[in-house]
Amino acid sequence: MGKITGFLEYSRQLPDRRPVAVRIRDWKEVYSSFPEERAREQAARCMDCGIPFCHDGCPLGNLIPEWNDLVYRGNWREAAERLQATHNFPEFTGRLCPAPCEAACVLGIAAEPVTIERMEYEIIEHAWAEGWVVPQPPESETSKSVAIVGSGPAGLACAQQLRRAGHRVVVYERAAKPGGLLRYGIPEFKMEKHVLDRRLEQLRVEGVEFVCNTIVGLHRDGTGTVPGDVAVDVSGQPAKVADDGGGSGVDDGKSTAGREASSTYAATTYAATIPSGAVSPAGADLVTSSISGLELMERYHAVVLAVGTGISRDLDIPGRDLDGIHLALDFLKPANQVAEGSLPASPVSADGRKVVILGGGDTGADCLGTAHRQGAESVKQLEIMPRPPDTRPAGTPWPMYPMIFRTTSAHEEGGEQYYSITTKEFLGDTEGRVRAINTEEVAMELQDGRPVFQPVPGTEREIECDMVLLALGFTGVEQTGIIGELGLDVTSRGTISVDSNWMTSTARVFACGDGARGQSLIVWATAEGRSAASAVDAYLSGGESLLPAPVAPGTLPIH
């Protein structure tokens, strides 16, 4: 694929990042534009390898050699068609993915791998600029309806696939706008939110409906409302899923007699009969509301939970109750709202602060770049794991994703990084605010394949700070709300248990994405959303689905 000798003639190149002094003064994306000639040269590096392992490195099964060859030949439109044949949102992963496909690139055995992630970005942005990304509404409508809870990449991918198959799809989101962590977790300098909004507009035009500001599945008091919330007028709701003769009102997914009239209804009726929490196709936020899981099951033929892993890992050590200590998302979300103009100022700002970030992963880097832009006096990032090696270690041979030392644009902008260090205590001042952390170096040992950290005597020290951000990952799904209400089985890892068809322990309720998989990547969430959509479509039709299913529940990366 590409130019036969391209990998010999051209070295790996990426576009330049904007100067640090410039970019930390705004929230725009960090990369400069990439000339088309350079992009075609990078596509030309794709080898005519016998077995393209990049297909397996990417859970979506993207047709990487094909669209690289098309870009090299200047056929951008066909390249975009091949890219979108397997991927709903390449503009997200083209900016945000750590690119396991590149780790599996055959060229990477002996040289730098092909810039697959960047080519994905270049292709889809070319397609948007040329007007080739257009809505694809279904050719015909089915009589089935699906509720999807959660509007992150898994929920959005599932919604788009099911809608294109002709089902009515309504996405419920508790935040003010759809997008999940794509909107509220990913900083603007990594992905400007107009990129998300233009894709959401495509979904809306295709017929996907969004109900925001709505909490799903909270336990209600005697009046049917969440305390302090607005009452939902249940009496005026559209008809429930049709009874197939047994009197239960529960759909078995196969019989369709008498269901068409009762399970489909005009969007105008839908908007009129749910007076709170809905978002119109124009995107206007209405008032906050709640809906129970049982109500969803009454209204829809299937429910898909794409709720993510909503519980942030905390650090239960002395001094945790001091002021100035925040979970990462409590810091990132208002910063994103300020950047998009929906909040005048962040209540959790690093401006003038001496910041310590606990956690060395992507979320920690997001906090680092955000703190720079807010005007932090200093930033230190601490990681309990040892510094990764600079080259691929023996434990992660090709084509596995290697645990090597990586830096992001945020690290280039400043701050100090510390490895093999743990925090023992938060220390406070006389006013109850954190003033320092008490740390100690650790040595990592593997016991039964799991890391165990032993303190290094004589290495305790204080690190001065007046703001601490906990970027320690996520521990699982919130087991209140719809998961608790419906009594869904949960795994020992805190994820929703699903069978081989993505169905939970409750019939007609499916789950996908991080909520079923555990904390993972956008590309995996998208793949699971597509696969769950195929399973739901098959369930609703009572036969095989024509929708693709790139992964099965529990599928692991190359290992």
N, C-alpha and C positions, 0 to 999 in steps of 0.2 A: 504494500500500500504506500501511498505517497510517492516520492521520488526514490528510485532504486538505490541511489547513492546518497540520499539526503542525510541520513544519520552520520555519514562520514564527512559531509561538506559543511554542515551547520551545527553549531553548538547550541545547547539549551539556553534560551533567553526568555526573560519575562519583561513586561513593561516596567519602566522606572516608577518608583514611588515619588509622590510630590515631596518637596523639601520639608523636613521636620518642622522648621521654624514657621512654615506656612500652614501646614495641615493641622497642627495642634491649635490653631486659632479658629478653626471651623469644624463642622461635623461632616464634611463631604468625604466621599470615598478616597482612599489613599493613593490609588494607582492612577498614573497618567494614561493617556490613550496609547494604543499600540497600532502602528501603521499596518495597513493591510498586507503589504509586501512582507513584513516581518512575521505576521501571523501565518502566511502561506509557507514561509520557510520553516516555521516550527511544525506545521502539519506535514511537511515533506520529510521530517525526521522519522515519521512512523514507518517501521520496517515491514517488509513482506515476510513476517515471521510465520512459521508453520502453524503454531497454536497461539493465538493472541490471548494470553493469560489475563489481560486487562478486562476481558469479558467477565471473568470470575472474580477479579478484584472488585468490580462494581456490582453491587447486588441488583441493580436494575438491568444488568446485561446490556448496557449501552453498546451500540454498534460502532465502537471507537475507530477501528481501522477504516471502516467505510467512510465515515464523515471526515476523517483526516485526509483521505485520498481526494474526496470531493472538494475540500477547501484548497488543497494544493493545486487542483486543476481550475480553481476559480468558480466552481459551481456551488455558490453559497446557498441558493434556494433548496437544492436537493439535499445539501448537507443538513440544512435546518429540518427538512422533512424526516431524514433518517434519525436525527437527534430526538425529535419530538415523538417518533414512533415508540420510543421506550421510556420517555421521561416527560413528566408533566411540567416540571419547574426547573429547567437547566440554568436559569438565571440565578436561582438560589444557590445551588451547589457549585456553579461556576465562580461564585464569590466566597463561599463559606465552607466548602468541603475540604477535609485534609487529604483527599485524593488517594484512597486505597487502590484505585485503578493504576496510578502512577507507580505505586510500590510493587505492583504485579507486572509492570511493563517489561517485556523481554529485553528491550534495549538497556534497561536498568541493571542487567547482570554485569555488563562490562563498561557502561557509560552512564551519563545522566539520562533519566527517563524522558519520554516525550512529555511536553507540557499539556497534558490531556485536559486538566481542569481549565486552563486558560483558553484552550481551543473551544471548549464548551461555552465559555463566556462569550468569546468572539462570535461564534456561530449564532447564538440566540440573540445577542444584541444587534447583530447585522439583520436578523430576521425581524426584530421589532422595528428597527429603523426603516426597513423597506416595506413594512405593512403586511408581512407574510404571516404574522401570528394573529389569527382571526378566531372568533368564537366558532365552536362546532356544536351547535344545538342538535339534539337527537332528530333523526328523520321521522320517527314515530314515537308516540307516548305509550307506555305501559299503564296498567291500572294500579301500580304498586308505589308505595311511598316509604322513604327511609329517613330516619332522624340520625344525624351524626353529632355527637357531643365532643366538642373540641375543634379548633380551627387552625391547628398547627399544620406542618407539612403532611402528616399522615391523614388527618381529617380532610384537608383540602384535596389531596390526591384521590382519596376514596370518594369524595363528593363529586369531583369532576368525572371520574370514570363511571360512576353509577348514573349521573345525569346524562352523560353521552349515550348510555345504554337505554335511555328513555324513562327512567324512574324519576319520580318527584323526590327531590332531596332538600332537606332543611337542616342547616348547620346551626347548632346552638353554641354560644360562646358567652362566658360570664364577664369578659372584659368589654370595654366600650366599643372596640373595633376588632374585626377578625385578624388572625395571623398568629396568635399564640406567642411563643418565644421569638418567632421571626420578627414580630413587631416590638415586643416589650423586653426581650432579652438581648437580641443582637444589636450592638450599637450602630448608630447611623454611619459611622466612618467605615464600617465593614459592609453594610448594605443600606443604601438610602431607601426610605420607605415608599417612595414613588414606584420603586421596582416591585414591591409587594402589591401596592394598590392597583397598578395596571393589570396584574394577573388576576386579582380579585374581581376587577371589573369584567374581565373575560368570563369568569365563572358566573357572575351575575347575569350577563347577557345570555349565556347558555341556559340560564334558568335555575341555577342554584340559589336558594333563598338563605338569608342569614338572619338569625335572631340573637342579637347581642344583649349585653347587660342582663343576662338571665342565668340564674343559678339552677342547676339541674340536680334534683334528687335530695335536697335538704329535708330533714324531718320537719313536719309542719305542726303548728299548734292546732287547737280545736277549730279555728276559723279557716284553716287551710292556707295560712300565710306564714312566711318566715317572719319572726318578730322584727318589727321595724321596717318591714318591706311592704310592698303594695299588694293588695289582694288581686288574684287572678280570677277573672270571670269565667269559671268553668262551664257554667250553664249555657253560654253562647258559643261553645267550641264547635268545630266541624264534627261531622258524624264519626263515630268510632269505627275501628276496623270491623268489617262485616262478620257476623256470626255465621259459621258454616253448618249450622244445624244442631250443634251440641249445646248451645246456650252460653258458652263460655266467653265468646267474643275474642278468643285468641286464635290467631292465624296459624295454620300448620305449614304454610309456605307452599302448598301444592294446590288445594282446591281453590277455584276462582269464582265459583258460582255466586252471583249476587254481590260481588265485591266491587265491581268497577264504579258503580254510582256512589257507593258509600265511602270509598277510600280516596277519591280524587275530588278536588274542589278548587275553585278559582283562587288565585293569589290575592285578589281583592277581598274575597270573603275571609281568607286567612288573616290578612292584615286587620280587617275590621273586627274580627272576633277574638283576637289576642291583643287587648288594649295596652298591655305593658310589656316592655322589654324587646319589642320587635324592631328590626331595622328594615326600612323600606328599600326597594331596589336602588333608590337614589342615595342611600347611605345615611339617612338622618337617624340619629340615635333617639330613641324614645326612653320611657322610664324603666327603672330596674324592676325585675320580677323574678319569680321562681316557678319551676314546674317539677312535678315529681316524676320519678322513673316510671311509675305505673301509668301516669297520664301519657307519657311518651309511648308506652306499649299499647295503650288504647287507641292512640291516634295513627300509629304508623305500623307498617307490616314488618319492619325490622329496625333495630337500633344498633348503631355502631359507636363504641366508646373509643375515642382517640384523645384521651385526656392527658397524656404525658405523665411524667413522674413529678408530681406537684410538691413533694416533701423535700425541702432542702436539708442537707446534712448539717447539723449544728455542732457546736463544740461545748460540751458540758464540763467546764472546768471552773475553778474559783474565779469570781469577778465577772462572770458572763452577764450579769444584770446591770453592769455599768453602762452609762450613756456613751454613745459613740461607737457601739459595736453593732454591725448590721449584716444581715444575710445579703449575699451578692445581688439577688434579684430586687431586693428592697432599695438597692442603690441604682441598679441599671434601669429599672422600669421608669422611675420619674425622670431620669436623664434622657431616656428616649422620648418621653412625652414632651419634655422641654424642646428637644431637637425638632420634633414634628409640629410644635406650636400649640399643642393641646394643654400645656401646663405652663404658667408664666415663670415659675422658678422651682427648682427641686428642693424639697424639704430635707433631703439627705445629700448635701453637697460636699465635695472635697476641697472647695476653694479655700486656700490658705492653710490646709490641714497637713499634718504629718501622718501619712497613710501607711498602714501595713495591710497587705493582702495575704490571707492564709489560703494557699492553694495555688498550684503552679500550672493548672490546665488552661483550656480555652476560656473558661469563664473568668479565671483570674486575669488573663491577658485582656479580656474585655473591660474588666474593672480598671486595669492599669491604663489603657488608652483613654478611658472616660475620665479618670482622675487627672491625667495630663491636661485634657481639654477644659476641665473645670478649674484649673489653676492650683493644683495641689503644691504645697511647699516642697514635699519630698514624698517618694513612694518606694516602699520595700516590699518585695514579694517573697514569701517563704513557702518552701515545699518540703514535706517530710521524706519524700523519695530521694535517692541519690541522683546526682546529675547524670543524665543519659550519656552514652558514648557518642562520639562524633560520627562513627561509621556503624554500619549494620552489624549488630552482635550475632554471635553464633546461635543464640536462642530464637531469633526471628529471621531465618534464612529466606532468601527470595523463593516464592513470591509473596511471603507474608508481609504484613505491615510492620516495618521495623521500629523499635523503640529507640530512636536516636535523638540527639539534642537538636531542638528546633527553636527558632525565635520568630516572633511575629512583628508586624509593623509597630505595635505598641512598645515592644522591648527596644526597638531602634530609637524610640522617642525619649527614652530615659528610664530612670528607676534602677534599683539594685535587686538582684536575684540571689537567694540563699537556698542551698539544698541540704538535705540530711539534717533538718532542724525541726524540732517540735515545740509547740507552745504549751507551757505548764500552767500559766496563771495570767489573768488580766489584772493589772494594777491600776488603782484609781487615785484621783486627787481628792482634795477635801470637799469638792462640790459634786462628787459622784460621777465624774467623767473619766474615761480611760486615759491614762497618762503614759503607760508603757506596757509591754508584755514581757513576761519572764520566760526565756527560751532555754533549750538545751539541745546540743547536737546528739544525733543518734546514728547507730550503725545498723544496717539492714541485714537480716539473715532470712533464709528460706527454710521454713519448717513445714514439711508435708506439702511443699509447693506454694505455700502462702508466705507473704512477707511478714516478718516480726521485727520490731524495732527495739534495739537495746540502747539505753542511755550511755553516753560517753562521759565518764566521770571527769569533773573539773571543767566542764564546758558551759556551765550555766552563765547567762548574762541577760541584762535588760536591754530591750530595744525601745527607744522613746517613740511615742505616737499619741495622737489624740483622735484617730479614727481607725477602726479595724473592720475589714470587709472579709466575710467568711465565704470563700468560693471553693467549697469542699464537695461539690457534686450533689446528687440527689439520691434518696434512699428508697423511693417507691411511690405508689399511687396513694392518694388520699382515700382512706377506707371509710370515710363518712360519705354523705351524699348518695348518689345513685348506686355506688358499689355496695355500700352498707344496706341501703334500702332494699335492693333486689337480692341481697345475700349472695353475691357472687363469690366464687372460690378465688382465693388469692394464694400465690406461691410463697415459698419460704423467703424469696427475694423481694417480696412486697409488690409483685406485679400481678396483673389480672391473668388468671389461668384460662387458656383457650385450648380447644381441640385442634385436630388437623385441618379443620375448615374455618378456623378463626372464631368459632362460636364459644361463648363462655358457658358456665354451668347453668345458665338460664336460657331456655330456648328463645330464639329470635333476637338475642342480644350478642353482638360480636364485639371484638376488641382488636386493636392494632396499634402500631407505633410504640413509643417508649412505655406507655402504660402496660403493654403486654410483653414487651421485649426487655425493658429496663433502659436506663440512660444510654443513649446511642447517638448516631449521626443523622443529619437531615436526609442523606441519601438512603439510609436504612428505613427511616420513617416513611419516605415516599414510596419505597419498594413495598413496604408492608401495607400501606394504604391502597396501592394498586392491587395487591394480592387479596386483601380483604374484600375489596370491591368485587373481584371475580367470584369469591365465595358467596357473597351476599346475592349477587346477580343469579348465580346458579340456584341458590336456595329459593329465591323469589320466583324463578321461572320453572322450578321443578325439574331441571335438566342441566346440561352442561352450559357453561358460559363461554362466550366468545372473547371476553375480556382477558387480557394477559395476567398471569400470576407469576411474577419473577422469583418470588421466594415462598417458602413454606414456614409455618410457625416454628420457631426455634432454630432456623437456619443460622449458621455461624459464619463469620468471615473465614477466609483461607487460613488454615491452621495445620 
